[in-house]
Every structure is written in C-alpha cells, then in structure tokens.
C-alpha cells in the first residue's frame, strides 16, 4: 500500500511539471517578440502606425531617383565620343629579319703533308702575308739527298739510253735492248720528279694573301702530317650565312640588298648583297641557307661574328597605312570603323605589312579616309552617329564635368 501511494504521487508530480512547461512554451515567445519589435522601432525611430506610409521610404526613394537621374539621362547626352586618324601614305619595305654568322672570303688551316722537324717559321702571330710567302720550313736534308740521288741515276740512265740507241742504229744491239733503255730513262725521270715534289712539301707557303692567326708550333717541334700549324684567312671581303624560313624562297633573288649589324659595332650598319641560295631545304627546321657577300676594306669584321640581317624583299614607295589600334579582328577578317558624315561605317579591310605601330591597308580604304582609333567598343551598330573628340580630351561619351563634380559644386 505504501509503495502504491508513492508511485501515484510521483506520477501526479510529473504530470503537473509537464503541464507547466507546456503553458510556458505557449505564452513565453509572445512577449519576447513584442519587446524585440519595440526595441527595433525605438532604435530606428521608424515605428509606423497602421495605415501610414513609411517616412524613410519617401526619403530614400527621392535619393534613389536623384542618384539614378544622371544614368537615366545619359542616353540623352548625344552621340558617342570617339577618336580618329586619317589614312596616310608612306614608304614601306617588305623585309625579312634573320640572324647569321660571318665567314672570311677564304679560310684555310695550314697543315704539313709530310712529317718532319720545324727548322724555320717565317711569320708572326696575326701577321699579314702575301701569296707565296714562306710560312714554315721543315728539315729537308734527307729529301734533298734523295733528289741528288735521283738526279744522278737519271743522268746514268740517259747516258745508257744514248749509247744503246747509237748501237741499235748500227745493228749491234737488238730493238728490245733499245726499248728497255728508254723505259729505264723514263723511270729515273719520274723518280727525280717524286723526290723533288717531296722536297717541295718541306716548305709550306701561303696559298693566297691574307691574315694569319696564332701559331700553334715552335722551331724544333716535330710535326706529323696533318698537324695544324696556323690559320690563314682572306678578310678583304666577308660572307654571311643566314637561315631563312622556306616560305621566303619564292621572294629571294640574287643581288637583293642585305643590311647587317653586329654587336661589336652597334652604331654601324654594313651593306651586303644576296649572293647564293643553297640547293636544298633543311628538312629538320624547314629552313633555307642563304649566303650574302660584303666588302671589308678596313678589316673590322672577322670570322665567327654574330650578325643580325634585314633583307629587303620589295619596296613600296606609297603604301596606305593607318594606326594599328584602328584594326578590329573578327576571325580571319579585319575591320575598321570609317567616319562618313558623322556616322561610323563598318568597313572590311585587307592588311599587309606592320611597322612601328602602323598597318598597311591593301584594300578597303583610300588615303585621307578617317578611321576611328578609340571608342569602337561603344559603337553598337553599323552607321551609328558618333562625335569626334580630340586625343587626350574628355572620355568618350562625357560632355562635361562628371556627376560627382557637379554634385560637389551643387553642395
């Protein structure tokens, strides 16, 4: 009985707590919302009475209309302001730029054909020599002795041939003996020529006039055949080898002018002419090797110098050009806006050479035509009226001081 009473009292207590919580949940939020609304109204000072229009809305709406006023009236300011320039004529050159390497007109590395010891050097480093000048002499004592031996044997063979021929005339010897003596004479003559040729190879002379490089040997050195002694170059004129893209093959002609510049003399330009084209196109780089020639009377240029070349393909004395910023690309085509009686006319053009901010116009414009160079993006349609302004003037579309400036003055 006692346990039953305790359980009943506990259940009753839980029921009372649940009912109180339910009532609190229903009645609690309403005062909080009223307090919050009242606080917001007090802070904003915009508490409204039923049936009245918001006071702030009228003020903000007026400000919004005032701010939107200039924008709404912007379209009534007039035509779009643009900048323009006239198509003019100027001299242009269709040219190609390339880099190349300078080479001497003639270059040879002096090498001995036979081995021997150097007994004489007849030049100094970097010296100028004439054709036939002795450069290096090898020890020729053995070769000279061989020449004397061959000469003596030749004399003996000649004497035997003369005696045999005399005897053959008197029928004291057979014809075969006479023929054998004649053959021996020829053999000995050839041996003498061989010995003399070997003796001549002991003296190394300049094959042409030119400037020598730095020697690599000294007196007393024993050199083998093929050893490099010194380089001889004829730099009275120079060659320049250039690699050009193969697309220029049909425009290159012998005798075309080439203007060269080198890093060693940046303030000077050298004139050359196209002399020859290689017979083949390099399959690896699809390039064509071209060779030019130029005079070098003061011998300022040397082999191996890096050169920047400009080849004039065609001269255009009166090309029609316009500023580069007037061109509007559209896919593979190009357009400009041409001014005609205050209207922007979209015109298709064909362009050519570009040089120093100018573009050659091959078709579509005539010299003197006025083309728009700034403000094209504000043109919405072909034939739209525009207003020409001076470069550096007010921004396109601005007729006077900005709205902000007018507002400051008005304030």
C-alpha positions as CSV (number, residue, x, y, z in Angstrom):
1,X,0.0,0.0,0.0
2,X,2.8,2.4,0.9
3,X,4.6,1.8,-2.5
4,X,1.4,2.4,-4.4
5,X,0.9,5.8,-2.8
6,X,4.4,6.8,-3.6
7,X,4.0,5.9,-7.3
8,X,0.8,7.8,-7.6
9,X,2.3,10.9,-6.1
10,X,5.3,10.7,-8.4
11,X,3.1,10.4,-11.5
12,X,1.0,13.3,-10.4
13,X,4.1,15.4,-9.9
14,X,5.4,14.6,-13.4
15,X,2.0,15.5,-14.9
16,X,2.0,18.9,-13.2
17,X,5.5,19.6,-14.4
18,X,4.6,18.7,-17.9
19,X,1.5,20.9,-18.0
20,X,3.5,23.9,-16.6
21,X,6.2,23.5,-19.2
22,X,3.6,23.4,-22.0
23,X,2.0,26.6,-20.8
24,X,5.3,28.3,-20.5
25,X,6.2,27.4,-24.1
26,X,2.9,28.7,-25.5
27,X,2.9,32.0,-23.6
28,X,6.7,32.8,-23.4
29,X,7.7,33.9,-27.0
30,X,4.9,36.4,-27.5
31,X,6.2,39.0,-25.0
32,X,9.7,38.4,-26.4
33,X,8.6,39.3,-29.9
34,X,6.8,42.3,-28.7
35,X,9.8,43.5,-26.8
36,X,12.1,42.9,-29.8
37,X,9.8,44.8,-32.1
38,X,9.5,47.6,-29.7
39,X,13.3,47.8,-29.3
40,X,13.9,47.8,-33.1
41,X,11.3,50.5,-33.5
42,X,12.9,52.6,-30.8
43,X,16.4,52.2,-32.3
44,X,15.3,53.0,-35.9
45,X,12.9,55.7,-34.9
46,X,10.6,54.5,-37.7
47,X,7.8,52.9,-35.8
48,X,4.8,53.1,-38.0
49,X,1.2,53.5,-37.3
50,X,-1.3,51.4,-39.1
51,X,-2.3,52.9,-42.4
52,X,0.6,55.3,-42.7
53,X,3.4,55.2,-45.4
54,X,7.0,54.7,-44.3
55,X,8.7,58.0,-43.9
56,X,12.1,56.6,-44.7
57,X,10.8,55.2,-48.0
58,X,10.0,58.6,-49.3
59,X,13.4,60.0,-48.4
60,X,15.3,57.0,-49.8
61,X,13.2,57.0,-52.9
62,X,13.9,60.6,-53.6
63,X,17.7,60.0,-53.1
64,X,17.5,56.9,-55.4
65,X,15.7,58.9,-58.0
66,X,18.3,61.7,-57.7
67,X,21.1,59.2,-58.0
68,X,19.5,57.4,-60.9
69,X,18.7,60.7,-62.6
70,X,22.1,61.1,-64.4
71,X,22.1,57.5,-65.6
72,X,18.6,57.7,-66.9
73,X,19.6,60.8,-68.8
74,X,22.9,59.5,-70.1
75,X,21.3,58.3,-73.3
76,X,20.1,61.9,-74.0
77,X,23.6,63.4,-74.0
78,X,24.2,62.8,-77.7
79,X,26.4,60.7,-80.0
80,X,29.2,58.6,-78.6
81,X,32.6,60.4,-78.5
82,X,35.4,58.7,-80.5
83,X,39.0,59.5,-81.6
84,X,40.0,59.1,-85.2
85,X,43.0,59.4,-87.6
86,X,43.4,59.7,-91.3
87,X,44.8,57.0,-93.6
88,X,48.1,58.3,-95.0
89,X,50.7,57.2,-97.5
90,X,54.3,56.4,-96.5
91,X,57.3,54.5,-97.8
92,X,57.4,50.9,-96.6
93,X,59.7,48.0,-97.3
94,X,58.6,44.4,-97.3
95,X,61.5,42.8,-95.4
96,X,62.6,39.7,-93.5
97,X,64.7,39.6,-90.4
98,X,67.3,36.9,-89.8
99,X,70.4,36.1,-87.8
100,X,73.6,34.6,-89.3
101,X,77.3,34.1,-89.0
102,X,80.2,35.9,-90.7
103,X,82.9,34.0,-92.5
104,X,86.0,35.1,-94.3
105,X,86.1,35.1,-98.1
106,X,88.8,32.4,-98.0
107,X,89.9,30.3,-95.0
108,X,92.5,27.6,-94.7
109,X,94.2,25.8,-91.9
110,X,97.9,25.3,-92.9
111,X,98.9,21.7,-92.3
112,X,102.1,19.8,-93.5
113,X,101.7,17.0,-95.9
114,X,104.7,15.1,-94.6
115,X,106.2,14.6,-91.1
116,X,109.3,16.5,-90.1
117,X,111.0,18.8,-87.7
118,X,110.4,22.5,-88.0
119,X,113.6,24.4,-88.7
120,X,112.1,27.8,-89.6
121,X,109.0,29.9,-89.0
122,X,108.6,32.8,-91.4
123,X,105.7,34.7,-89.8
124,X,104.5,36.3,-86.6
125,X,101.1,35.9,-84.8
126,X,98.4,37.8,-86.6
127,X,100.7,38.9,-89.4
128,X,99.6,39.9,-92.9
129,X,101.3,37.8,-95.6
130,X,101.3,37.8,-99.4
131,X,100.6,34.8,-101.7
132,X,103.7,32.5,-101.9
133,X,105.3,33.8,-98.7
134,X,107.2,31.1,-96.7
135,X,105.4,30.2,-93.5
136,X,107.1,27.1,-92.2
137,X,110.1,25.1,-93.3
138,X,110.8,21.5,-92.3
139,X,114.1,19.8,-92.2
140,X,114.7,18.7,-95.8
141,X,118.3,17.3,-95.6
142,X,117.2,13.7,-96.3
143,X,114.8,14.8,-99.0
144,X,117.5,16.9,-100.7
145,X,119.8,13.9,-100.7
146,X,117.2,11.8,-102.3
147,X,116.8,14.4,-105.0
148,X,120.5,14.3,-105.8
149,X,120.5,10.6,-105.9
150,X,117.6,10.5,-108.3
151,X,119.2,13.2,-110.5
152,X,122.4,11.1,-110.7
153,X,120.5,7.9,-111.6
154,X,118.6,9.9,-114.2
155,X,121.9,11.0,-115.8
156,X,123.2,7.5,-115.9
157,X,120.0,6.2,-117.5
158,X,120.2,8.9,-120.1
159,X,123.8,8.0,-121.0
160,X,122.9,4.3,-121.3
161,X,119.9,5.1,-123.5
162,X,122.0,7.3,-125.8
163,X,124.7,4.6,-126.1
164,X,122.1,1.8,-126.7
165,X,120.4,3.9,-129.4
166,X,123.6,4.5,-131.2
167,X,124.4,0.8,-131.2
168,X,120.9,0.0,-132.4
169,X,121.4,2.2,-135.4
170,X,124.5,0.2,-136.3
171,X,122.6,-3.0,-135.6
172,X,124.9,-4.0,-132.8
173,X,122.0,-4.4,-130.3
174,X,118.5,-5.6,-130.7
175,X,115.4,-3.4,-130.7
176,X,114.3,-4.8,-127.3
177,X,117.5,-3.6,-125.6
178,X,116.9,-0.1,-127.0
179,X,113.3,-0.2,-125.7
180,X,114.5,-1.3,-122.2
181,X,117.0,1.5,-122.1
182,X,114.3,4.1,-123.0
183,X,112.0,2.7,-120.2
184,X,114.7,2.9,-117.6
185,X,115.3,6.5,-118.6
186,X,111.6,7.4,-118.0
187,X,111.6,5.6,-114.7
188,X,114.5,7.6,-113.4
189,X,113.0,10.8,-114.6
190,X,109.8,10.0,-112.7
191,X,111.9,9.2,-109.5
192,X,113.5,12.6,-109.8
193,X,110.2,14.3,-110.0
194,X,108.9,12.4,-107.0
195,X,111.9,13.3,-104.9
196,X,111.7,17.0,-105.9
197,X,107.9,17.0,-105.0
198,X,108.6,15.6,-101.6
199,X,111.4,18.1,-101.1
200,X,108.9,20.9,-102.0
201,X,106.5,19.7,-99.4
202,X,109.1,20.6,-96.7
203,X,108.4,24.3,-97.4
204,X,104.8,25.4,-96.5
205,X,103.8,28.7,-98.3
206,X,100.7,30.9,-98.2
207,X,98.3,29.9,-101.0
208,X,96.8,33.4,-101.0
209,X,97.2,36.8,-99.4
210,X,95.6,37.2,-96.1
211,X,95.9,37.5,-92.3
212,X,97.4,34.7,-90.2
213,X,96.1,33.6,-86.9
214,X,98.0,32.5,-83.8
215,X,100.6,29.8,-84.5
216,X,100.4,26.5,-82.6
217,X,104.1,25.3,-83.1
218,X,107.6,26.5,-82.5
219,X,111.0,25.9,-84.1
220,X,112.3,22.4,-83.2
221,X,108.8,20.8,-82.9
222,X,108.4,17.5,-84.8
223,X,105.1,17.6,-86.5
224,X,103.2,14.8,-88.2
225,X,101.5,15.1,-91.5
226,X,98.1,16.8,-91.0
227,X,99.1,18.7,-87.8
228,X,97.5,22.2,-87.6
229,X,100.1,24.9,-87.8
230,X,98.3,28.2,-88.3
231,X,95.1,29.6,-89.9
232,X,95.2,31.9,-92.9
233,X,92.2,34.0,-93.8
234,X,91.4,36.4,-96.6
235,X,89.2,39.0,-94.9
236,X,89.3,41.6,-97.6
237,X,85.6,40.6,-98.2
238,X,83.3,38.5,-96.0
239,X,80.5,36.1,-96.4
240,X,77.4,35.9,-94.2
241,X,75.4,32.7,-93.9
242,X,71.7,33.2,-93.0
243,X,68.9,30.7,-92.3
244,X,65.5,31.8,-93.5
245,X,62.1,30.2,-93.4
246,X,61.3,28.2,-96.5
247,X,58.2,30.4,-97.2
248,X,60.5,33.2,-98.5
249,X,62.1,31.0,-101.2
250,X,59.9,32.5,-103.9
251,X,60.8,36.1,-102.9
252,X,64.6,35.8,-102.7
253,X,66.7,36.9,-105.7
254,X,70.4,37.2,-106.2
255,X,71.5,40.8,-105.7
256,X,68.9,41.8,-103.1
257,X,70.1,44.2,-100.5
258,X,71.0,43.0,-97.0
259,X,71.6,45.3,-94.1
260,X,73.8,43.8,-91.3
261,X,74.5,44.9,-87.8
262,X,77.0,43.3,-85.3
263,X,77.3,43.5,-81.6
264,X,80.9,44.6,-81.8
265,X,79.9,47.8,-83.6
266,X,76.4,48.6,-82.6
267,X,76.4,52.1,-84.1
268,X,77.3,51.0,-87.6
269,X,75.4,49.2,-90.3
270,X,77.1,47.1,-93.0
271,X,75.7,46.7,-96.6
272,X,75.7,43.3,-98.2
273,X,74.1,41.6,-101.2
274,X,72.5,38.2,-101.5
275,X,74.9,36.1,-103.5
276,X,73.6,32.5,-103.5
277,X,71.0,30.1,-102.1
278,X,71.6,26.6,-101.0
279,X,70.3,23.8,-103.4
280,X,68.4,22.1,-100.6
281,X,65.9,23.0,-97.8
282,X,66.8,21.7,-94.4
283,X,64.2,19.1,-93.6
284,X,64.7,19.4,-89.9
285,X,64.0,23.1,-89.5
286,X,62.3,23.7,-92.9
287,X,64.9,26.5,-93.4
288,X,66.8,27.7,-96.4
289,X,70.5,28.6,-96.2
290,X,71.3,31.9,-97.9
291,X,74.7,33.5,-98.4
292,X,75.5,37.1,-98.8
293,X,78.7,38.9,-99.5
294,X,80.0,42.3,-98.3
295,X,83.2,44.3,-98.6
296,X,85.5,44.6,-95.6
297,X,88.2,47.1,-96.6
298,X,89.0,48.2,-93.1
299,X,89.0,44.6,-91.9
300,X,86.8,45.3,-88.9
301,X,84.8,42.1,-89.4
302,X,86.1,38.7,-88.5
303,X,85.1,35.1,-89.0
304,X,82.5,33.8,-86.5
305,X,80.9,37.1,-85.6
306,X,77.2,37.1,-84.9
307,X,75.2,39.2,-87.3
308,X,71.6,40.4,-87.5
309,X,70.4,40.8,-91.0
310,X,67.5,42.6,-92.7
311,X,66.7,41.6,-96.3
312,X,64.6,43.9,-98.3
313,X,62.2,41.8,-100.4
314,X,60.2,44.6,-102.0
315,X,60.0,48.4,-101.8
316,X,56.6,50.2,-101.5
317,X,57.1,53.9,-102.0
318,X,53.4,54.9,-101.4
319,X,51.7,52.4,-99.1
320,X,48.4,53.4,-97.4
321,X,48.7,53.0,-93.6
322,X,46.6,53.6,-90.6
323,X,47.3,53.3,-86.8
324,X,47.3,49.7,-85.6
325,X,44.7,50.4,-82.9
326,X,42.1,51.1,-85.6
327,X,42.0,47.4,-86.7
328,X,39.2,45.2,-85.3
329,X,39.9,41.5,-85.9
330,X,37.0,39.2,-86.5
331,X,38.0,35.6,-87.1
332,X,40.2,35.6,-90.2
333,X,39.0,39.1,-91.3
334,X,39.8,42.6,-90.2
335,X,37.5,45.6,-90.0
336,X,37.7,49.3,-89.2
337,X,35.1,51.9,-88.5
338,X,35.3,54.6,-91.1
339,X,33.8,58.0,-90.4
340,X,31.3,59.2,-93.1
341,X,29.3,62.4,-92.4
342,X,29.5,61.8,-88.6
343,X,28.5,58.1,-88.9
344,X,30.6,55.1,-88.1
345,X,30.6,52.7,-91.1
346,X,32.0,49.2,-90.5
347,X,34.4,48.5,-93.3
348,X,36.3,45.3,-94.2
349,X,39.9,45.8,-95.0
350,X,42.9,43.7,-96.1
351,X,46.1,44.3,-94.2
352,X,49.7,43.9,-95.2
353,X,52.9,45.0,-93.6
354,X,53.0,46.1,-89.9
355,X,55.7,48.5,-88.9
356,X,56.2,50.9,-85.9
357,X,52.5,50.9,-84.9
358,X,51.3,51.3,-88.5
359,X,49.4,48.8,-90.6
360,X,49.4,48.7,-94.4
361,X,45.9,48.6,-95.9
362,X,45.9,46.7,-99.2
363,X,42.2,47.2,-99.9
364,X,39.1,48.8,-98.3
365,X,40.4,52.3,-97.6
366,X,41.7,55.3,-99.6
367,X,44.4,57.8,-98.5
368,X,42.6,60.5,-96.5
369,X,39.8,58.4,-95.1
370,X,39.1,59.0,-91.4
371,X,39.1,55.8,-89.3
372,X,38.2,55.5,-85.6
373,X,41.1,54.7,-83.3
374,X,39.4,54.8,-79.9
375,X,35.9,54.3,-78.7
376,X,35.0,51.5,-81.1
377,X,33.6,49.3,-78.3
378,X,30.9,51.8,-77.6
379,X,29.6,51.6,-81.2
380,X,26.6,49.2,-81.1
381,X,25.6,49.2,-84.7
382,X,26.8,50.0,-88.2
383,X,26.0,53.5,-89.3
384,X,25.7,54.8,-85.7
385,X,26.2,58.5,-85.2
386,X,29.4,59.4,-83.3
387,X,31.1,62.6,-82.1
388,X,34.7,63.2,-82.8
389,X,36.9,64.3,-79.9
390,X,40.5,65.3,-79.7
391,X,43.0,62.7,-78.4
392,X,43.5,63.3,-74.7
393,X,40.2,65.1,-74.3
394,X,37.2,64.1,-72.1
395,X,36.4,60.4,-72.0
396,X,34.2,59.1,-74.8
397,X,30.5,59.9,-74.0
398,X,31.3,62.6,-71.4
399,X,30.0,66.1,-72.5
400,X,31.2,68.0,-69.5
401,X,32.2,67.6,-65.8
402,X,31.3,64.4,-64.1
403,X,28.2,64.0,-62.0
404,X,30.3,63.8,-58.8
405,X,32.0,67.1,-59.7
406,X,28.6,68.7,-60.3
407,X,27.3,67.3,-57.1
408,X,30.2,68.9,-55.2
409,X,29.6,72.2,-56.8
410,X,25.9,72.0,-56.0
411,X,26.6,71.1,-52.4
